[in-house]
Amino acid sequence: MNHMHSDYTPQRVVSLQPSATLILQTIGRLDRLVACTKYCVDVCPDAAQNNRIIVADSWTAQSGQILNARPDLVIASVPYQEKAVTEILKSGARFLGFAPKTLADIYCDIACIAGIMGASDEGSQTITLMRHQIETIRIQASAARSDRKRPKVYCEEWGKPLIASQAWVAELVEIAGGEFVGIPGATTTPEAVLAEGPDVMVAAWCGAGDRVPIEKIIEKREWQETKLARERGVYCISDALLNTPAPTLVDGLRALAAALWPETFSFPQGLRRIRDVRDGIHFAAMVRS
């Protein structure tokens, strides 16, 4: 008697977070995606194909939208609102929720999504490649730094109020040869930031892409005369490269390394730098090699 093999892995997935969509793409399961957010499409243009439904994200999820997609799995991640989680649960679909803080958490999330999608081997390969690429950049950055002191790096994920970047960004800063200043994910002030004496500032605002107005930031905070501005240590790194806990963090690490060691790492897409403020008038637009 022949026994037919049944595939019990999810066939219709709704992704409420760009990181999940990128992970699905990386492990070769984007074909299972039936709905995602507009932010998913921003970082993963392929998600716009096949007439996929665009739905609200993990912060503003709506059960009606989810139900319309007829999913057998919903994947979401922080930040959540309690109301949004209630809406996801109300849809009745299986719900896979994440709240990563560290690189190790992100590797686990990749393995988890890959496992439930029947792509454990692809997940393992993705994690192995990420770790190899990160270690390669660490070695290159360490050689670039040589015996020099680690530059102090302030990274912010939001500007009103000032919120420092997450713990995985702090890890990436250390890997790139810098010293992360402040408390990851904590609210701070311009005065507190300057008191730390940063050599480099990186602005990667959630949802802003690579369009953070770093010129206006310096003017508004009256930082024109600071070491940061005078030595052109102010950068913008695209939101998707640093704030999305997915394999694309490798590109965020390359951008950080280029900001810290421009003589060693070429400027990648998604990295901007202030040009010159000595005349106190205007700042740079985009600078890329």
Residue pairs with C-beta under 8 A, 6 or more apart in sequence:
7 118
9 116
9 117
9 118
10 32
10 71
10 72
10 73
10 94
10 116
10 117
11 32
11 72
12 32
12 34
12 69
12 70
12 71
12 72
12 73
13 24
13 29
13 32
13 33
13 34
13 71
13 72
13 73
13 74
13 75
13 117
14 33
14 34
14 35
14 36
14 55
14 66
14 69
14 71
14 73
14 74
14 75
14 93
15 21
15 24
15 33
15 35
15 36
15 37
15 40
15 47
15 75
16 36
16 37
16 55
16 56
16 57
16 58
16 61
16 74
16 75
16 76
16 77
16 88
17 37
17 39
17 40
17 57
17 58
17 75
17 76
17 77
17 98
18 37
18 39
18 40
18 42
18 43
18 44
18 240
18 244
18 246
19 77
19 98
19 100
19 109
19 244
19 245
19 246
20 40
20 75
20 76
20 77
20 98
20 113
20 246
21 30
21 33
21 36
21 40
21 43
21 44
21 47
22 43
22 44
22 244
22 246
22 247
22 248
23 109
23 110
23 113
23 114
23 126
23 246
23 247
24 30
24 32
24 33
24 113
24 117
25 44
25 46
25 47
26 110
26 122
26 126
26 246
26 247
27 110
27 113
27 114
27 117
27 119
27 122
27 123
27 126
28 119
28 122
29 117
29 119
29 122
30 44
30 46
30 47
32 117
33 47
33 52
34 52
34 53
34 69
34 70
34 71
35 52
35 53
35 54
35 55
35 65
35 66
35 68
35 69
35 71
36 44
36 47
36 52
36 53
36 54
36 55
37 54
37 55
37 56
37 57
38 54
39 57
39 207
40 47
41 47
41 48
41 54
42 209
42 240
43 240
43 244
43 248
53 65
53 68
53 69
55 61
55 62
55 65
55 66
55 69
56 62
56 65
56 84
57 76
58 76
58 77
58 78
58 79
58 80
58 84
59 79
59 80
59 81
59 84
60 81
60 84
61 76
61 84
61 85
61 87
61 88
62 87
63 87
63 88
63 90
63 91
66 74
66 87
66 88
66 91
66 93
67 91
67 92
67 93
71 91
71 93
72 93
72 94
73 93
73 94
73 95
73 96
73 116
74 88
74 91
74 93
74 94
74 95
74 96
75 96
75 97
75 98
75 113
76 84
76 85
76 88
76 95
76 96
76 97
76 98
77 97
77 98
77 99
77 100
77 109
77 245
78 98
78 99
78 100
80 97
85 97
88 95
88 97
89 95
96 112
96 113
96 116
98 105
98 109
98 112
98 245
99 105
100 106
100 108
100 109
100 168
100 245
101 166
101 167
101 168
102 167
102 168
102 171
103 134
103 168
103 171
103 172
103 249
105 168
105 245
106 168
106 245
106 246
106 249
107 127
107 130
107 131
109 245
110 123
110 126
110 127
110 246
110 247
111 120
111 123
111 124
111 127
113 123
114 120
114 122
114 123
114 124
114 126
115 123
126 247
129 247
130 247
130 249
130 250
133 250
134 175
134 250
134 253
137 175
137 176
137 250
137 253
137 254
137 257
138 175
138 176
140 257
140 264
140 265
141 175
141 176
141 177
141 257
141 260
141 261
141 264
141 265
142 177
143 264
144 177
144 257
144 260
144 261
144 263
144 264
144 265
145 177
145 260
145 261
150 177
150 178
150 179
151 177
151 178
151 179
151 199
151 200
151 260
152 178
152 179
152 181
152 196
152 197
152 198
152 199
152 200
153 173
153 178
153 179
153 180
153 181
153 198
153 199
153 200
153 201
153 202
153 256
153 260
154 164
154 181
154 182
154 193
154 196
154 198
154 200
154 201
154 202
155 164
155 165
155 169
155 170
155 173
155 180
155 201
155 202
155 203
155 204
155 242
156 162
156 163
156 164
156 165
156 188
156 201
156 202
156 203
156 204
156 205
157 163
157 164
157 165
157 166
157 169
157 204
157 205
157 206
157 242
157 243
158 205
158 206
159 203
159 205
159 212
159 217
161 187
161 188
161 189
162 187
162 188
162 189
162 190
162 193
163 185
163 186
163 187
163 188
164 182
164 183
164 184
164 185
164 186
164 187
164 188
165 184
165 185
165 202
165 204
165 242
165 243
166 184
166 185
166 243
167 184
167 185
168 245
168 249
169 180
169 184
169 204
169 242
169 243
169 252
170 180
170 184
172 242
172 249
172 252
172 253
172 256
173 179
173 180
173 256
174 180
175 253
176 253
176 256
176 257
176 260
176 261
177 257
177 260
177 261
178 200
178 256
178 260
181 193
181 196
181 197
181 198
182 188
182 192
182 193
182 196
190 221
190 223
193 201
194 223
194 226
197 227
198 228
198 233
199 227
199 228
199 231
199 233
200 228
200 233
200 234
200 235
200 259
200 260
201 228
201 233
201 234
201 235
202 235
202 236
202 237
202 242
202 256
202 259
203 212
203 214
203 217
203 234
203 235
203 236
203 237
204 212
204 236
204 237
204 238
204 239
204 241
204 242
204 243
204 252
205 212
205 239
206 239
206 243
207 239
208 239
209 238
209 239
209 240
210 236
210 237
210 238
210 239
210 270
210 271
210 272
211 236
212 236
214 234
214 235
214 236
214 272
214 274
214 283
215 274
215 282
215 283
215 284
217 223
217 234
218 224
218 228
218 229
218 234
218 274
218 277
218 283
223 229
224 277
224 280
227 233
228 234
229 274
229 277
230 277
230 278
232 273
232 274
232 275
232 276
232 277
234 273
234 274
235 259
235 271
235 272
235 273
235 274
236 271
236 272
236 273
237 252
237 255
237 256
237 259
237 270
237 271
237 272
238 255
238 269
238 270
238 271
240 248
240 270
241 248
241 249
241 251
241 252
241 255
241 270
242 249
242 252
242 255
242 256
251 268
251 270
254 265
254 268
255 268
255 270
255 271
257 264
257 265
258 265
258 266
258 267
258 268
258 271
259 271
259 273
266 289
267 273
267 287
267 288
267 289
269 288
271 288
272 284
272 285
272 286
272 287
273 284
273 287
274 283
274 284
275 283
275 284
275 285
275 287
276 283
276 284
277 283
